[in-house]
Amino acid sequence: MTIATATAIMTLSEVSEYLRVKPEVILQQVTLGQLPGRKLGEEWRFFKGAIDRWLSTSASTVTHQTILEAQARNPQLIELLESWNDPKYADAQTETLNILQNALPEKFGRC
């Protein structure tokens, strides 16, 4: 397989080969919204650049659903999330992630 550029479009089998996992694993992750991809008709397509960016991000990616679940368990979270993108509140990002991990240990591999 040759993927020439970061904008190359990959098939399910190419992503499977690229990530060195079975196609079933790719399908599971993409249908759960954990892996970036789009279904066109009956087939899946992936941007190589999006896959590379996904690989370089933290394994503990915070999804919208994760935030909603954690917020239900800890109302303090909404304040922290509102300040998430403000650089002067960089410490709040760490605090927010810690609260998420404590509120939802099963999502972060801790029980």
DSSP file (Angstrom, degrees, kcal/mol; ACC not computed):
  #  RESIDUE AA STRUCTURE BP1 BP2  ACC     N-H-->O    O-->H-N    N-H-->O    O-->H-N    TCO  KAPPA ALPHA  PHI   PSI    X-CA   Y-CA   Z-CA
    1    1 A M              0   0    0      0, 0.0     2,-0.5     0, 0.0     0, 0.0   0.000 360.0 360.0 360.0 135.3    0.0    0.0    0.0
    2    2 A T        -     0   0    0      0, 0.0     2,-0.6     0, 0.0     0, 0.0  -0.976 360.0-174.1-125.1 119.7    1.3    3.5   -0.9
    3    3 A I        -     0   0    0     -2,-0.5     7,-0.0     1,-0.1     3,-0.0  -0.938   7.5-175.4-111.2 108.6   -0.3    6.5    0.7
    4    4 A A        +     0   0    0     -2,-0.6     2,-0.3     1,-0.0    -1,-0.1   0.860  56.6  20.3 -79.0 -38.4    1.4    9.5   -1.0
    5    5 A T  S >  S-     0   0    0      1,-0.1     3,-1.5     0, 0.0    43,-0.2  -0.836  73.9-110.1-132.6 166.9    0.0   12.5    0.8
    6    6 A A  T 3  S+     0   0    0     -2,-0.3    43,-2.3     1,-0.3    44,-0.2   0.671 118.8  54.7 -68.2 -16.7   -1.7   13.6    4.0
    7    7 A T  T 3  S+     0   0    0     41,-0.2    -1,-0.3    42,-0.1    -3,-0.0   0.360  79.5 129.4 -97.4   5.7   -4.9   14.2    2.0
    8    8 A A    <   -     0   0    0     -3,-1.5    40,-2.7    39,-0.1     2,-0.5  -0.296  57.4-129.9 -61.6 142.2   -4.9   10.7    0.5
    9    9 A I  E     -A   47   0A   0     38,-0.2     2,-0.3    39,-0.1    38,-0.2  -0.834  25.5-160.9 -97.2 130.8   -8.2    8.9    0.9
   10   10 A M  E     -A   46   0A   0     36,-3.7    36,-2.2    -2,-0.5     2,-0.1  -0.814   9.7-133.9-113.8 150.6   -8.0    5.4    2.3
   11   11 A T  E  >  -A   45   0A   0     -2,-0.3     4,-2.5    34,-0.2     5,-0.2  -0.405  37.0 -97.6 -88.7 172.9  -10.4    2.5    2.2
   12   12 A L  H  > S+     0   0    0     32,-0.6     4,-2.5     1,-0.2     5,-0.2   0.916 125.6  48.6 -57.9 -45.4  -11.3    0.3    5.2
   13   13 A S  H  > S+     0   0    0      1,-0.2     4,-2.2     2,-0.2    -1,-0.2   0.870 110.7  51.0 -67.2 -34.9   -8.7   -2.3    4.2
   14   14 A E  H  > S+     0   0    0      2,-0.2     4,-2.9     1,-0.2    -2,-0.2   0.912 111.8  46.4 -67.7 -41.8   -6.0    0.3    3.7
   15   15 A V  H  X S+     0   0    0     -4,-2.5     4,-2.9     2,-0.2     5,-0.2   0.906 111.4  53.3 -64.8 -40.4   -6.7    1.8    7.2
   16   16 A S  H  X>S+     0   0    0     -4,-2.5     5,-1.9    -5,-0.2     4,-0.9   0.925 113.5  42.1 -58.3 -46.3   -6.7   -1.7    8.7
   17   17 A E  H  <5S+     0   0    0     -4,-2.2    -2,-0.2     3,-0.2    -1,-0.2   0.908 114.2  52.0 -66.7 -43.1   -3.3   -2.4    7.1
   18   18 A Y  H  <5S+     0   0    0     -4,-2.9    -2,-0.2     1,-0.2    -1,-0.2   0.897 118.0  36.5 -62.0 -42.8   -2.0    1.1    8.1
   19   19 A L  H  <5S-     0   0    0     -4,-2.9    -1,-0.2     2,-0.2    -2,-0.2   0.537 106.5-128.6 -88.6  -7.3   -3.0    0.7   11.7
   20   20 A R  T  <5 +     0   0    0     -4,-0.9     2,-0.3    -5,-0.2    -3,-0.2   0.899  68.2 114.5  60.2  44.6   -2.2   -3.0   11.8
   21   21 A V  S   <S-     0   0    0     -5,-1.9    -1,-0.2    -6,-0.2    -2,-0.2  -0.927  73.9 -85.3-135.7 163.0   -5.5   -4.1   13.2
   22   22 A K    >>  -     0   0    0     -2,-0.3     4,-1.5     1,-0.1     3,-1.0  -0.328  36.1-118.0 -67.1 148.6   -8.4   -6.1   11.8
   23   23 A P  H 3> S+     0   0    0      0, 0.0     4,-2.7     0, 0.0     5,-0.2   0.827 114.1  63.1 -55.4 -32.6  -11.0   -4.4    9.7
   24   24 A E  H 3> S+     0   0    0      1,-0.2     4,-2.3     2,-0.2     5,-0.1   0.868 101.4  50.7 -61.4 -36.5  -13.6   -5.3   12.4
   25   25 A V  H <> S+     0   0    0     -3,-1.0     4,-2.4     2,-0.2    -1,-0.2   0.911 110.2  49.3 -67.3 -42.5  -11.8   -3.2   14.9
   26   26 A I  H  X S+     0   0    0     -4,-1.5     4,-2.8     2,-0.2     5,-0.3   0.936 111.3  49.6 -61.2 -47.0  -11.7   -0.2   12.6
   27   27 A L  H  X S+     0   0    0     -4,-2.7     4,-2.4     1,-0.2     5,-0.2   0.909 110.9  49.7 -59.4 -43.8  -15.5   -0.6   11.9
   28   28 A Q  H  X S+     0   0    0     -4,-2.3     4,-1.4     1,-0.2     6,-0.2   0.941 114.0  44.7 -61.2 -47.4  -16.2   -0.8   15.6
   29   29 A Q  H  <>S+     0   0    0     -4,-2.4     5,-2.7     1,-0.2     6,-1.0   0.893 114.8  47.0 -66.8 -40.8  -14.2    2.4   16.3
   30   30 A V  H ><5S+     0   0    0     -4,-2.8     3,-0.9     4,-0.2    -1,-0.2   0.883 111.5  50.5 -71.5 -37.1  -15.5    4.4   13.4
   31   31 A T  H 3<5S+     0   0    0     -4,-2.4    -1,-0.2    -5,-0.3    -2,-0.2   0.781 109.8  51.6 -71.9 -24.7  -19.2    3.5   14.1
   32   32 A L  T 3<5S-     0   0    0     -4,-1.4    -1,-0.2    -5,-0.2    -2,-0.2   0.473 118.0-114.6 -85.0  -3.4  -18.7    4.5   17.8
   33   33 A G  T < 5S+     0   0    0     -3,-0.9    -3,-0.2    -4,-0.3    -2,-0.1   0.653  87.0 116.3  79.4  15.1  -17.2    7.8   16.6
   34   34 A Q  S   <S+     0   0    0     -5,-2.7    -4,-0.2    -6,-0.2    -5,-0.1   0.631  72.7  44.5 -89.2 -15.5  -13.8    7.0   18.1
   35   35 A L  S    S-     0   0    0     -6,-1.0     2,-0.3    -9,-0.1    -2,-0.2  -0.993  90.9-113.8-130.7 134.9  -12.1    7.0   14.7
   36   36 A P        +     0   0    0      0, 0.0     2,-0.3     0, 0.0    11,-0.1  -0.536  59.7 120.0 -75.2 127.3  -12.6    9.7   11.9
   37   37 A G        -     0   0    0     -2,-0.3     2,-0.4    -7,-0.2     9,-0.2  -0.968  46.0-132.7-172.2 166.3  -14.2    8.3    8.8
   38   38 A R  E     -B   45   0A   0      7,-2.5     7,-2.7    -2,-0.3     2,-0.6  -0.992  15.5-133.4-134.2 140.1  -17.2    8.7    6.5
   39   39 A K  E     -B   44   0A   0     -2,-0.4     2,-0.6     5,-0.2     5,-0.3  -0.832  18.4-171.1 -93.9 125.4  -19.5    6.1    5.0
   40   40 A L  E >   -B   43   0A   0      3,-3.7     3,-2.1    -2,-0.6     2,-0.5  -0.939  65.6 -49.1-116.1 106.3  -20.2    6.6    1.3
   41   41 A G  T 3  S-     0   0    0     -2,-0.6    -2,-0.0     1,-0.3     0, 0.0  -0.568 124.0 -22.5  66.6-119.6  -22.9    4.2    0.3
   42   42 A E  T 3  S+     0   0    0     -2,-0.5     2,-0.3    -3,-0.1    -1,-0.3   0.364 126.2  79.6-101.3   2.8  -21.9    0.8    1.6
   43   43 A E  E <   - B   0  40A   0     -3,-2.1    -3,-3.7   -32,-0.0     2,-0.3  -0.831  69.1-132.3-118.7 152.3  -18.2    1.7    1.9
   44   44 A W  E     - B   0  39A   0     -2,-0.3   -32,-0.6    -5,-0.3     2,-0.3  -0.766  18.5-168.3 -99.2 144.5  -16.0    3.6    4.4
   45   45 A R  E     -AB  11  38A   0     -7,-2.7    -7,-2.5    -2,-0.3     2,-0.4  -0.981   1.8-169.2-132.6 147.4  -13.5    6.2    3.5
   46   46 A F  E     -A   10   0A   0    -36,-2.2   -36,-3.7    -2,-0.3     2,-0.5  -0.995  22.6-129.0-137.9 137.4  -10.8    7.9    5.6
   47   47 A F  E  >  -A    9   0A   0     -2,-0.4     4,-2.1   -38,-0.2   -38,-0.2  -0.765  18.6-142.9 -81.7 128.8   -8.4   10.8    5.2
   48   48 A K  H  > S+     0   0    0    -40,-2.7     4,-2.8    -2,-0.5     5,-0.2   0.904 101.3  55.1 -58.6 -41.7   -4.9    9.7    6.0
   49   49 A G  H  > S+     0   0    0    -43,-2.3     4,-2.5   -41,-0.3    -1,-0.2   0.882 107.1  49.6 -59.6 -39.5   -4.2   13.1    7.6
   50   50 A A  H  > S+     0   0    0    -44,-0.2     4,-2.4     2,-0.2    -1,-0.2   0.883 111.1  49.5 -67.4 -38.1   -7.2   12.7    9.9
   51   51 A I  H  X S+     0   0    0     -4,-2.1     4,-2.4     2,-0.2    -2,-0.2   0.918 111.2  49.4 -65.6 -42.4   -6.1    9.2   10.9
   52   52 A D  H  X S+     0   0    0     -4,-2.8     4,-1.5     2,-0.2    -2,-0.2   0.909 111.8  48.1 -63.1 -42.2   -2.6   10.5   11.6
   53   53 A R  H  X S+     0   0    0     -4,-2.5     4,-0.7     1,-0.2    -2,-0.2   0.914 110.6  52.0 -63.6 -41.7   -4.0   13.4   13.7
   54   54 A W  H >< S+     0   0    0     -4,-2.4     3,-0.9     1,-0.2    -2,-0.2   0.905 108.3  51.7 -59.7 -42.6   -6.2   10.9   15.6
   55   55 A L  H 3< S+     0   0    0     -4,-2.4    -1,-0.2     1,-0.2    -2,-0.2   0.832 108.2  51.8 -63.3 -32.5   -3.1    8.7   16.3
   56   56 A S  H 3< S+     0   0    0     -4,-1.5    -1,-0.2    -5,-0.2    -2,-0.2   0.536  94.7  89.5 -86.2  -5.7   -1.2   11.7   17.7
   57   57 A T  S << S-     0   0    0     -3,-0.9     4,-0.1    -4,-0.7    -3,-0.0  -0.469  92.0 -81.2 -88.5 164.4   -4.0   12.7   20.1
   58   58 A S        -     0   0    0     -2,-0.1     3,-0.4     1,-0.1    -1,-0.1  -0.270  31.1-129.0 -60.4 145.1   -4.3   11.5   23.7
   59   59 A A  S    S+     0   0    0      1,-0.3     2,-0.8    -3,-0.1    -1,-0.1   0.714 104.0  68.7 -67.7 -20.4   -6.0    8.1   24.1
   60   60 A S  S    S+     0   0    0     48,-0.1    -1,-0.3     2,-0.0     2,-0.1  -0.357  73.0 172.8 -97.7  54.3   -8.3    9.7   26.6
   61   61 A T        -     0   0    0     -2,-0.8     2,-0.7    -3,-0.4    -2,-0.0  -0.414  30.1-131.2 -63.9 133.7  -10.2   11.9   24.1
   62   62 A V        -     0   0    0     -2,-0.1     2,-0.2     4,-0.1    -1,-0.1  -0.798  24.9-163.7 -92.2 115.7  -13.1   13.6   25.7
   63   63 A T     >  -     0   0    0     -2,-0.7     4,-2.2     1,-0.1     5,-0.2  -0.530  33.0-109.8 -93.3 164.3  -16.3   13.2   23.6
   64   64 A H  H  > S+     0   0    0      1,-0.2     4,-2.4     2,-0.2     5,-0.2   0.903 121.1  51.6 -58.4 -42.4  -19.5   15.2   24.0
   65   65 A Q  H  > S+     0   0    0      1,-0.2     4,-2.4     2,-0.2    -1,-0.2   0.894 107.6  52.5 -63.0 -40.5  -21.3   12.2   25.4
   66   66 A T  H  > S+     0   0    0      1,-0.2     4,-2.5     2,-0.2    -1,-0.2   0.912 109.6  49.3 -61.1 -42.8  -18.5   11.7   28.0
   67   67 A I  H  X S+     0   0    0     -4,-2.2     4,-2.9     2,-0.2    -2,-0.2   0.922 110.7  49.5 -63.6 -44.5  -18.9   15.3   29.0
   68   68 A L  H  X S+     0   0    0     -4,-2.4     4,-1.9     2,-0.2    -2,-0.2   0.912 112.4  47.7 -61.7 -42.4  -22.6   15.0   29.4
   69   69 A E  H  X S+     0   0    0     -4,-2.4     4,-1.1     1,-0.2    -1,-0.2   0.918 114.9  45.3 -64.4 -43.4  -22.3   11.9   31.5
   70   70 A A  H  X S+     0   0    0     -4,-2.5     4,-1.8     1,-0.2     3,-0.3   0.891 109.7  55.0 -68.0 -39.0  -19.7   13.4   33.7
   71   71 A Q  H  < S+     0   0    0     -4,-2.9    -1,-0.2     1,-0.2    -2,-0.2   0.887 104.0  55.2 -62.2 -38.5  -21.6   16.7   34.1
   72   72 A A  H  < S+     0   0    0     -4,-1.9    -1,-0.2     1,-0.2    -2,-0.2   0.843 114.1  41.0 -62.6 -32.0  -24.6   14.7   35.3
   73   73 A R  H  < S+     0   0    0     -4,-1.1    -1,-0.2    -3,-0.3    -2,-0.2   0.700 129.3  26.8 -87.1 -21.6  -22.4   13.2   38.0
   74   74 A N    ><  -     0   0    0     -4,-1.8     3,-1.9    -5,-0.1    -1,-0.3  -0.767  59.8-170.5-147.2  95.6  -20.5   16.4   38.8
   75   75 A P  T >  S+     0   0    0      0, 0.0     3,-1.3     0, 0.0     4,-0.4   0.726  82.1  74.3 -60.2 -22.8  -22.3   19.8   38.2
   76   76 A Q  T >> S+     0   0    0      1,-0.3     4,-1.3     2,-0.2     3,-0.7   0.738  79.5  78.0 -60.6 -21.6  -19.0   21.7   38.9
   77   77 A L  H <> S+     0   0    0     -3,-1.9     4,-2.7     1,-0.2    -1,-0.3   0.827  79.1  65.2 -61.4 -34.0  -17.8   20.5   35.5
   78   78 A I  H <> S+     0   0    0     -3,-1.3     4,-1.9     1,-0.2    -1,-0.2   0.890 101.4  50.3 -59.9 -39.7  -19.8   23.1   33.5
   79   79 A E  H <> S+     0   0    0     -3,-0.7     4,-1.0    -4,-0.4    -1,-0.2   0.924 112.5  46.8 -61.5 -44.5  -17.8   26.0   35.0
   80   80 A L  H  < S+     0   0    0     -4,-1.3     3,-0.5     1,-0.2     4,-0.2   0.896 110.7  51.5 -66.4 -40.0  -14.5   24.3   34.1
   81   81 A L  H >< S+     0   0    0     -4,-2.7     3,-1.2     1,-0.2     4,-0.3   0.848 103.0  59.4 -67.2 -33.5  -15.7   23.4   30.6
   82   82 A E  H 3< S+     0   0    0     -4,-1.9     3,-0.3     1,-0.3    -1,-0.2   0.809 110.4  42.7 -64.4 -28.4  -16.7   27.0   29.9
   83   83 A S  T >< S+     0   0    0     -4,-1.0     3,-1.3    -3,-0.5    -1,-0.3   0.368  84.1 107.4 -96.3   5.1  -13.1   28.1   30.6
   84   84 A W  T <  S+     0   0    0     -3,-1.2    -1,-0.2     1,-0.3    -2,-0.1   0.858  82.0  39.7 -54.1 -45.5  -11.5   25.3   28.7
   85   85 A N  T 3  S+     0   0    0     -4,-0.3    -1,-0.3    -3,-0.3    -2,-0.1   0.468  89.2 102.3 -89.4  -1.0  -10.3   27.3   25.6
   86   86 A D    X   -     0   0    0     -3,-1.3     3,-2.6     1,-0.2    -3,-0.0  -0.746  65.3-147.9 -85.8 116.6   -9.2   30.4   27.6
   87   87 A P  G >  S+     0   0    0      0, 0.0     3,-1.4     0, 0.0    -1,-0.2   0.793  95.5  64.1 -55.8 -30.3   -5.3   30.2   27.9
   88   88 A K  G 3  S+     0   0    0      1,-0.3     3,-0.2     2,-0.1    -3,-0.0   0.630 101.8  52.6 -71.4  -8.0   -5.4   32.0   31.2
   89   89 A Y  G X>  +     0   0    0     -3,-2.6     3,-1.2    -6,-0.2     4,-0.9  -0.082  66.5 129.5-112.6  33.4   -7.3   28.9   32.6
   90   90 A A  H X> S+     0   0    0     -3,-1.4     4,-1.0     1,-0.3     3,-0.8   0.855  71.2  57.8 -56.8 -36.6   -4.8   26.3   31.4
   91   91 A D  H 3> S+     0   0    0      1,-0.2     4,-2.1    -3,-0.2    -1,-0.3   0.819  97.4  62.6 -63.7 -29.0   -4.7   24.8   34.9
   92   92 A A  H <> S+     0   0    0     -3,-1.2     4,-3.2     1,-0.2    -1,-0.2   0.818  94.8  61.3 -66.3 -29.4   -8.5   24.3   34.6
   93   93 A Q  H <X S+     0   0    0     -4,-0.9     4,-2.4    -3,-0.8    -1,-0.2   0.932 106.9  43.9 -62.0 -44.8   -7.9   21.9   31.7
   94   94 A T  H  X S+     0   0    0     -4,-1.0     4,-2.3     2,-0.2    -2,-0.2   0.916 115.1  49.3 -65.0 -42.5   -5.9   19.6   33.8
   95   95 A E  H  X S+     0   0    0     -4,-2.1     4,-2.4     2,-0.2    -2,-0.2   0.904 110.6  50.9 -63.1 -41.6   -8.4   19.9   36.6
   96   96 A T  H  X S+     0   0    0     -4,-3.2     4,-2.8     2,-0.2    -2,-0.2   0.930 110.2  48.5 -62.3 -46.2  -11.3   19.2   34.2
   97   97 A L  H  X S+     0   0    0     -4,-2.4     4,-2.6     1,-0.2    -1,-0.2   0.901 110.7  51.6 -62.3 -40.0   -9.6   16.1   32.8
   98   98 A N  H  X S+     0   0    0     -4,-2.3     4,-2.2     2,-0.2    -1,-0.2   0.908 110.6  48.3 -61.9 -41.8   -9.0   14.9   36.4
   99   99 A I  H  X S+     0   0    0     -4,-2.4     4,-2.8     2,-0.2     5,-0.2   0.921 111.8  49.7 -65.1 -43.1  -12.7   15.4   37.3
  100  100 A L  H  X S+     0   0    0     -4,-2.8     4,-2.5     1,-0.2    -2,-0.2   0.924 110.9  49.6 -59.8 -44.0  -13.7   13.6   34.1
  101  101 A Q  H  < S+     0   0    0     -4,-2.6    -1,-0.2     1,-0.2    -2,-0.2   0.884 114.8  44.1 -64.2 -38.0  -11.4   10.7   34.9
  102  102 A N  H  < S+     0   0    0     -4,-2.2    -1,-0.2    -5,-0.2    -2,-0.2   0.855 116.0  46.8 -74.5 -34.8  -12.8   10.5   38.5
  103  103 A A  H  < S+     0   0    0     -4,-2.8    -2,-0.2     1,-0.2    -1,-0.2   0.828 128.3  24.3 -74.6 -32.1  -16.4   10.8   37.4
  104  104 A L    >X  +     0   0    0     -4,-2.5     3,-1.4    -5,-0.2     4,-0.8  -0.505  66.3 160.0-132.9  64.2  -16.1    8.2   34.6
  105  105 A P  G >4>S+     0   0    0      0, 0.0     5,-3.2     0, 0.0     3,-0.7   0.812  74.4  62.6 -60.0 -28.8  -13.2    5.9   35.4
  106  106 A E  G >45S+     0   0    0      1,-0.2     3,-0.5     3,-0.2     5,-0.1   0.788 100.5  53.1 -67.2 -26.0  -14.6    3.2   33.0
  107  107 A K  G <45S+     0   0    0     -3,-1.4    -1,-0.2     1,-0.2    -6,-0.1   0.702 113.3  43.3 -78.3 -20.1  -14.1    5.6   30.1
  108  108 A F  G <<5S-     0   0    0     -4,-0.8    -1,-0.2    -3,-0.7    -2,-0.2   0.183 119.8-102.0-113.2  14.6  -10.5    6.2   30.9
  109  109 A G  T < 5S+     0   0    0     -3,-0.5     2,-0.4     1,-0.2    -3,-0.2   0.695  87.3 113.0  76.5  18.2   -9.5    2.6   31.7
  110  110 A R      <       0   0    0     -5,-3.2    -2,-0.3    -6,-0.2    -1,-0.2  -0.984 360.0 360.0-124.5 135.4   -9.6    3.1   35.5
  111  111 A C              0   0    0     -2,-0.4    -1,-0.1    -3,-0.1    -5,-0.1   0.327 360.0 360.0-132.9 360.0  -12.1    1.4   37.8
